[in-house]
Each structure stands twice: as C-alpha cells, then as structure tokens.
Amino acid sequence: MLKQGFKDLLKNYTNHLNHVNELWEEIQNHYSGVERHYHNLEHLENLFKRLKRIKPYITNWNSILFAVYYHDIIYSPTQNDNEIKSAELAVSRLKKIMVPEEVIKSCQEMILATQSHLLSQNEDINYFTDADLSILGESRENYMIYCKNIRKEYSIYPDEIYRAGRMKLLNQLLKRQRIFHTKYFFAKFESQAKRNLNQELLFLSENKSL
C-alpha cells in the first residue's frame, strides 16, 4: 500500500517512472535499515492508515502524505537534528519533481513540527503530529511492543542513561495540559496515552522496563 500510494501521489507531479522508482527505493532503503525497530515502514503504514480515516478534515492532503513518507527518513538516536535533515531531504527531492512551493513548504513545516509536537495554528500540522504520537494511546500490549522497539533503537546507550532520558521525555509529555491537540485524536487516545505513559514511568522509576 505504501509503495502504490507513493506512486499515485507522484503521478500528480511527474510522469518519469524511473525517477519515481528511484525516490521510492530511497525511502524504502532508509526505513528498512536493520537499526530501525520502530521508525520503519510499519510506522509509515500505521500513520497513513490513521490519517486516511480523517482525510475529510485535512486541507493539504498531498503535503501531509509527503510528510508521512519523509518525516523520519533520516533517523539516528545519537543525533538531535533528524527532523531538520529529513525536512531538507524532502525539500530537495520534491523540488526536483517540480512539486509546487506551497506544497513543499507545508510538508517541510509538518516534518519540523515533529521535533516538539507542540500546538500549531495550522490544523493540518496538529493532525499530523497527533497521528505521529497516536502509538502512545494504543492498547497496553501495543504500547509495550513500541517501548521495546524504541529501546532497541537506543541500544547504544546503557540502561541508566536511557532510563534517565526516557523518563525526562515522559514527564515532559505528562506535564502538558493535553498530549493530543485535535478533538479527534484527543477523544480517541488521550486517556489511554496518559495511562501508558504513567505506567512506563513507574516501571522505569523502579529500574524496570515494560
């Protein structure tokens, strides 16, 4: 579904099949790295499904689709500029196939917004960042799988350092008035997300893991 969805999206901007295939292979290769345990093609698939359900609410659908494919294309747990580099790569690739500037700019803003997942005045951005965080509000079983996969991605760090960083992130999220900004995602995921985060925080504080 991801591959065909990408090809269908690019049909709006280019007829060069070889170029389309090259762009898809680049995306596939990045997200299929052996170090990718959560930020992989399955994550894109889930994000695509989440957003497709609320397509009528989205103003710039093509921009949000491009953001899905490119938002984690550059991902290294040891770096703090992944979103910036991902956005730069997206802009570079989309310019080459003559995607309109406003679509590119919107895509870029969505990718950069995943640095903080803070409330935006742009509702498309809020839908995108909410969808990106929706795993937090999944069932406890799915959340446990997510936690284990994130830990694998950060396996370079010893438990003590990982635990401190993860607890800091969880506390930051829980201190927010609300995790999800849009009515749709708030109603669907907020309560369970807070339960999941608090449970993980408790386990980590006891030097355990989910």
Secondary structure, 3 states (H helix, E strand, C coil): CHHHHHHHHHCCCCCCHHHHHHHHHHHHHHHCCCCCCCCCHHHHHHHHHHHHCCHHHCCCHHHHHHHHHHCCCCCCCCCCCHHHHHHHHHHHHHHHCCCCHHHHHHHHHHHHHCCCCCCCCCHHHHHHHHHHHHHHHCCHHHHHHHHHHHHHHCCCCCHHHHHHHHHHHHHHHHHCCCCCCCHHHHHHHHHHHHHHHHHHHHHHHCCCCC
